Amino acid sequence: MGKAEYLIVLTACVLVTLPLEFAGARVYRQPKRLARAVFPVAMVFLVWDALAIAAGVWDYAPEFVTGVNAPFAIPLEEILFFIVIPVCGVLTYEMVQLTLAAIRQRGGQVGRR
């Protein structure tokens, strides 16, 4: 997979959770709410990454990233990570909440008729 490996994994995460949107999660249909959930946390971790990279605490294996860097030497893939993974998490959370609400509405019986 090489240089695209990180991007391929992120793409797979999006593709695996995308059906949840169509199943009723409605996360992408509320972009302002999603941004309020993801942006603050992403910023904290991006600053943390920038500080760790600048201090030499860690870096990224060049054989697994494209080489496209944002300011402070943060790889594009890392920025996408802090967006994609939380979005996938929110999608999953919303779908679990919908499922639990449906179960409660049916009287808490799962798999019985």
C-alpha positions, 0 to 999 in steps of 0.5 A: 500500500505504501504512501497511500496506506494511511489515506486508505485506512481513513477512507475505509473508516468512512466507507464502513460507517457511511451506511449509518447516515442512510440508516437514519443517523443524520450526522452529515445533515447537521454540519454545524452541529458536527463541526461543533463536536469535532472541531474543538477536539481536533484543534487540541490534538493538532496543537498537541501533534505540532508541539510533539513534532517540534520537540522531536517526541514523534514523527511520521514514517515517510513510507506511509504518508504522502509527504503533503504537510500542513504548517508545523510539519503535520501530515495531511493524513494526521489532520484528516485522522482528527476529522474522519475518526471522530465523525465515524464515532459520532455516526456510530454513536447516533446509530446506537442511540437510534437503535436503543430508542427503537428498542425502548419504544418496542418495550425493550424486547430484542429479537422477540415477536 
